[in-house]
């Protein structure tokens, strides 16, 4: 059985993860297709954040990037949550290799995201540190 984000990657222009931004774009695309030409203002979804005083404001670029990264981490965590340590290690190594491929394609941002998300499979075992964590850190600083 293929992983959920592999299926998304195949169907979403080679994206490895489906992010909050992707969801917003999809929902707004559907709304745009449904809009009435006589409407002066079309409905749309926007990402918002809550300030400490409870006020909601439109999320800025940085807030959106954080939400997208959180989406990626959550997807990766769900994928490995029930795997035994040896399978987590294999999954993380595959992710690292995917990150290396993206890096070679000069898709640096996506590569760094993949390197970071593969770390959700972290293990206290030395084998993980030697085979995954250290190579990921080395790859992400090149």
C-alpha positions as CSV (number, residue, x, y, z in Angstrom):
1,X,0.0,0.0,0.0
2,X,1.4,3.4,-0.9
3,X,1.7,6.2,1.6
4,X,-1.0,8.9,1.6
5,X,1.5,11.7,0.8
6,X,2.9,9.7,-2.1
7,X,-0.6,9.6,-3.7
8,X,-0.9,13.3,-3.1
9,X,2.5,13.9,-4.7
10,X,1.4,12.0,-7.8
11,X,-1.8,13.9,-8.1
12,X,-0.7,17.3,-7.0
13,X,2.1,18.3,-9.3
14,X,4.7,16.3,-7.5
15,X,4.0,17.8,-4.1
16,X,5.1,15.5,-1.3
17,X,2.6,16.9,1.3
18,X,-0.8,18.5,1.2
19,X,-0.5,21.8,3.1
20,X,-2.9,24.3,4.7
21,X,-2.2,26.6,1.8
22,X,-3.1,23.8,-0.7
23,X,-6.4,23.3,1.1
24,X,-7.2,27.0,1.1
25,X,-6.4,27.2,-2.7
26,X,-8.6,24.2,-3.4
27,X,-11.5,25.5,-1.4
28,X,-11.2,29.0,-3.0
29,X,-10.9,27.5,-6.4
30,X,-14.2,25.7,-5.9
31,X,-15.9,28.8,-4.6
32,X,-14.6,30.8,-7.6
33,X,-16.0,28.2,-10.0
34,X,-19.4,28.6,-8.3
35,X,-19.5,32.4,-8.2
36,X,-22.2,34.4,-9.8
37,X,-21.0,36.9,-12.3
38,X,-23.4,39.5,-10.9
39,X,-21.8,39.2,-7.4
40,X,-19.5,42.2,-6.6
41,X,-17.6,40.3,-3.9
42,X,-17.1,36.6,-4.0
43,X,-16.8,34.5,-0.8
44,X,-13.4,33.1,0.0
45,X,-11.6,31.3,2.8
46,X,-8.6,32.9,4.5
47,X,-6.2,31.6,7.2
48,X,-6.6,33.6,10.4
49,X,-4.8,33.6,13.7
50,X,-6.0,34.5,17.1
51,X,-4.2,37.2,19.0
52,X,-3.7,36.9,22.8
53,X,-6.8,39.2,23.3
54,X,-9.0,36.8,21.3
55,X,-9.2,39.0,18.2
56,X,-8.9,37.2,14.8
57,X,-6.7,38.7,12.2
58,X,-5.7,37.5,8.7
59,X,-2.6,35.3,8.9
60,X,0.6,36.8,7.3
61,X,3.1,35.0,5.2
62,X,5.1,33.7,8.2
63,X,1.9,32.4,9.9
64,X,1.0,30.6,6.7
65,X,4.4,29.0,6.4
66,X,4.2,27.8,10.0
67,X,0.7,26.3,9.4
68,X,2.0,24.6,6.3
69,X,5.0,23.1,8.1
70,X,2.7,22.0,10.9
71,X,0.5,20.2,8.3
72,X,3.6,18.5,6.9
73,X,4.7,17.4,10.4
74,X,1.3,16.1,11.2
75,X,1.0,14.1,8.0
76,X,4.5,12.6,8.6
77,X,3.7,11.8,12.2
78,X,0.5,10.0,11.3
79,X,2.3,7.9,8.7
80,X,4.8,6.6,11.2
81,X,2.9,6.6,14.5
82,X,2.2,2.9,14.6
83,X,5.3,1.6,12.9
84,X,7.9,-0.3,14.8
85,X,11.3,1.4,15.2
86,X,12.9,-0.5,12.3
87,X,10.1,0.5,9.9
88,X,10.3,4.1,11.1
89,X,14.0,4.0,10.3
90,X,13.3,2.7,6.8
91,X,10.6,5.3,6.3
92,X,13.0,8.1,7.4
93,X,15.8,6.8,5.2
94,X,13.3,6.9,2.2
95,X,12.3,10.4,3.1
96,X,16.0,11.5,3.3
97,X,16.6,10.0,-0.1
98,X,13.5,11.9,-1.4
99,X,15.0,15.1,0.1
100,X,18.3,14.4,-1.6
101,X,16.4,14.0,-4.9
102,X,14.6,17.3,-4.4
103,X,17.9,19.0,-3.5
104,X,19.5,17.7,-6.7
105,X,16.6,19.1,-8.6
106,X,17.4,22.5,-6.9
107,X,14.0,22.4,-5.1
108,X,15.7,23.5,-1.9
109,X,12.7,24.6,0.2
110,X,10.8,21.3,-0.4
111,X,14.0,19.3,0.2
112,X,14.5,21.0,3.6
113,X,10.9,20.4,4.5
114,X,11.3,16.7,3.7
115,X,14.5,16.5,5.7
116,X,12.8,18.1,8.7
117,X,9.6,16.0,8.4
118,X,11.6,12.7,8.3
119,X,12.8,13.6,11.8
120,X,9.3,12.9,13.2
121,X,10.4,9.2,13.1
122,X,13.1,10.0,15.6
123,X,14.3,7.3,17.8
124,X,16.7,7.3,20.8
125,X,18.6,4.4,19.1
126,X,22.1,5.1,18.0
127,X,21.3,3.5,14.6
128,X,18.8,6.2,13.9
129,X,21.1,9.0,14.9
130,X,23.9,7.6,12.7
131,X,21.9,6.6,9.6
132,X,19.2,9.3,9.5
133,X,19.6,12.3,11.8
134,X,23.2,13.1,11.1
135,X,23.0,12.6,7.3
136,X,19.8,14.7,7.3
137,X,21.5,17.5,9.2
138,X,24.5,17.4,6.9
139,X,22.2,17.4,3.8
140,X,20.1,20.3,5.0
141,X,23.2,22.5,5.7
142,X,24.8,22.0,2.2
